[in-house]
Amino acid sequence: MSPYPAVAIIGAGVLGRRIAIMYASHGTPIRIYDTAQASLDSAKNFVTSAFRNGTFSGQLGEQQAQITYHADDLKAVVSGAWMVIEALPEKLPLKIDVIGKLDALTDAETVIASNSSSFPTRLMLQHVSRPQRVLNTHYYMPPDRNGVEIMSCGQTDSAIIDKLMEETKRHGFVPFLVKKESLGFIFNRLWAAVKRESLAIVEEGVGDPEAVDSLFQSWFRSELGPFMSMDDVGLDTVLNIEEHYAEELGPSIPEGPRKLCRQMIAQGKLGRKSGKGFYDYTEQGERILPESLKRVNK
């Protein structure tokens, strides 16, 4: 038995499963919940592969880490957890509904954290009776990029924020405190500009994804280029975030980048998770790089 209380993760998608690896490999029992059994099966395969390939920074291996997968009985999944992390698609009505359910089902002292990358938790409190234990924990792309931004909902107990700054660090993350509410937090404000301009370059026919990624890698000495990163996140998620920015910021957000994302999605090109995006992927999910990028990555 682990000496640590469990963390429950709601959503077995790209980020939910990655967050799970970090907490589990540092000794915290994890319960992953998703209503889609296919997502749970995919998450389990991903987690198993990650442990066997050693792509995590924790002290525990596959046999010692405690991860369970659940498709029903949400109340049992969250019971006794010290924190529940909402890691669902970037759709505000869905998040409002789920955060409200978590507030009703969890123990009074349980921390409720949203992994939303563009919606502040202030917007998710319509059905919440205890907002002092709700906040954003925006994880990047663990275990490859282990940053996490922590932002109050505006009513979060400061002791909870202090605890999460410590606990995330203990679990191998690098925490950053967002000092005031900000659309896009810190990193995504920087990333949004890079992502949007990269999409505009391709949509306007100025350059192709390979050229943008190659230049980005060469100049910034980055392992990934913008289009590689968007493929990893999923183009449906990229579009949802851009649509939210457009709703909030109006005509200052250009239409071209969203148009390109819609075209890609209509063709079934969602990125790594669908086997095709701006790049092609093997059945094992490995990116197939063109020769120009192979040279850069040597």
N, C-alpha and C positions, 0 to 999 in steps of 0.2 A: 504493500500500500504506500502511495506517495504521502509525504508529510504535508503537501500543499493542497489546498482546496482546488476544485476543478475550474476551468474556464470553458464556457460554452460558446461555440461559434455558429451563428445562424447564417447559412449560405456556404455551400461546398464548392463555389466557383474558383476562379483563378486566384484571388487573394485569400479567400477563406482557408483553403487548403495550405497555402504557404504560411499564413499566420500560425496555423495549427502546428506545423513542423517546428517552428521556433519555440513556442511555449512547451511543447511536448519534449523536445530534445533538451530542455533545461529543467525537466523534472515536474512540470505541472500536468496533471491529467486533463485531457481534452475531449470534449463531446462535440462532434460536428453534426448539425441538424440541417436537413434539406428535404423538401417534400418530393423532389425528383430522385428516384432511386438511381437513375443513370448518372446523375451528377455525383452522388455518393460513391458509386462504383469507380467513376473516373478519378475522384479525389483520392480514394484508397490506393488505386494503382499509382497515382502520382507520388503520394507520400511514401509508399513502399520503394519505388524507384529512387526517390531522393535520398532516403536513408541508405540504401544499398550502394549508391554512387558517392555517398559522403558529402552531398551538397547542402550541408547545414553546419552551424557553428556551435552546437550544443555538446554537452558531456555524455548524453545517453544515446545508445544505438536503437535499432528497430525493436529489439526484444525487450528493452527496458522502458521505452517510451510508451505511454498509455494514451491511445487514441481510439475512441469508439464512434460509430456512425449510426445515425438515427433518422428515420423517415416519418416517425409519428410520435405522439405523446410529448409535445413541446414542454408541458409543465414538468414532467419528470426529467427532461434534458437539462432544464435550467435550475432545478431544485438543488440548493446547496452550493451552487457556483458562486465564487467571489466576484466574477465578472462575466458578463455576456456581451459578445461582440457581434454587432449586426454587420454582415458583409454581403449585402444583397445588391442587385443592380441599381444604378443611379436613377431611380424613379421615386420622386418625393411622396406620392400617395401611398406607395408600397411601404416606404420607410415609416411614414406616420402611423400606418396601421400596425406594423410589426413592433415598433417602439412602444406603442400603447399597450399591445398584448404583453410585451415583456415587463412593462411596469406593473401590470396586474398579476402576472404569474410568478415573478421572482420574489425572493426574500427581500425584506425591507432594506437590508444593508448591501444588497448586490449592486455593483457598478454596472450601468448600462452604457455601452460605448458604440457609437456608429463609426464605421470605417469609411463613411462617405468622403469622396474627394472634392465635392463641389457644393454640397448642401450643409450649412451649419445646423447643428442639432437644435438651435433655437426654433427652427421651422418644423420640428418633429414633435412638439410637446402638446399637441391638441388633446390627446387622450392620456396624458401623463399626470399623475397626482403627486409624484415626488421628483421634481426636476433637479433637485440638488444632487442627485446621483447620476445624472445624464451628461454626457460630453462627447466630443469627437476624439477619436484616436485614428488618425489617417496614416495607415501603414503604406510604405512605398511598394517594393516588390521583393519581400524576403523569400528565401535566405540570400538572394543575390545582392539586394540593396536594402539594408536593414534600418533605414530611417523611419521614424514615426513622429508625426506632429500631433500635439495634444492641445485642444482648444475647448474652453468652457462653453456651455450653452448659454451663458450669461447669468445662470443661477447655480452653477456647480459649486459644491463645497470645496474650498481651497485644499482641505486635507486630502480629498480624493485626487486632486491634480498632483499634489506632492507625492502621494503614494504611487501613482502611475508613472511619474518621472523616475522613481526608484525601481519599480517592478519591471518596467519595460527594459531598463538598462540591465537588470539582473538576468533577463531572458535573452540577452544578446542583441537588443535593439539599440539604436542611437536616438534618444528622444530630443525633440525640439519643442519648446513652449511657444505657442502662438499667443502673444500678449493681449491681443484684442481680436474681435471677430473680423474675419476677412474672407471675402469670396475667393475660394481657391487656396486658402491658407498661404504658406510661404513658398514651398517648392512648386506647387501647381501654378502659381502666378508666373513663375519663371518658365516652367514647362509649357504653359498654355501659349506663350508667345512663340516659342521654338516650334511647337507642334503645328500651330495655325499657319505660320509662315511657310513651313515645310510643305504642308498640304496645298497651300496656295501656289507654290512653285510648280507642283506637279499638275494641279487642276488647270493652271493657265498654260501648260505646255512648255514652261521655261526649262525644266529639267526633269529627270526621272528619279525615282526613289534611290536607285543605286548611286547616282551622282551626289545626291544630298547626303546620304549616309556616309559615303566615302570621304567627302569633304569634311563632314562633321567629325568623323573619327580621326582624320589626319590633323585637323586643326586643334581639336580639344583633347586629343589622345584618349578618347572615350572608347570603351569596349563596344558600346552599341550606338547606332545612329538613330535618329528620330523615327524612321519607318520601322526599324527593327523593334523599337520599344512599343510603338503603336500596335504592331502585330502581336506582341507579347501580352499587352493589356486586353486586346480585343477591339475591333473597330466599332462594334455595337456600343461598347462602353465609351469609346472616344466620342462617338456621335452624341450619345446621351449627355455627356458633359458639355460638349459644344452647344447643344440645344439649350441647356440650362444657362450657360453664359449669355447666349443670344437673348433669352427671355429677360435676364437681369440687366444687361447692358445695352440692349437695343441695337440700333443701326451701326454702332461702332464695331460690331462683330460681323465680318464679311460672310457672305453666303457660300462662296466657292469651296472652302474647305469642307463644309457640311455636305454640299452637293457631291463631292468626290466620295466621301464616306458612304452616302446613301447608294451611290452607284456600285461601290464595292460590295456592300451588304446585299444588295439586290442580286448580285452574281454569286452569293454564297461565300464570299471571301471575307471571313471574319478575323483572319489572322491564324496564329499557331493552332488555336483550338479547333479550327475547321479544316486544317491542312493546307489552306491557301489564304493568302492575304496580299500584301505587297511582295511577299516572297512565298515560295513553295516550301513544304515541310514533308519529311519522311513520315511513315506510319508511327515511328517512335517519337515524333515531335521535334526532330532535329531540323534546324534551318538549312536549306539548300542555298548556298551563297554563289553568286556569279563570280567569274574569275577576277573581275576588278576588285571585288571586296575580299576575296581570298588573299590577294596580294597585300591589301591593307592590314588584314588580320594576322599575317605571319609574324 
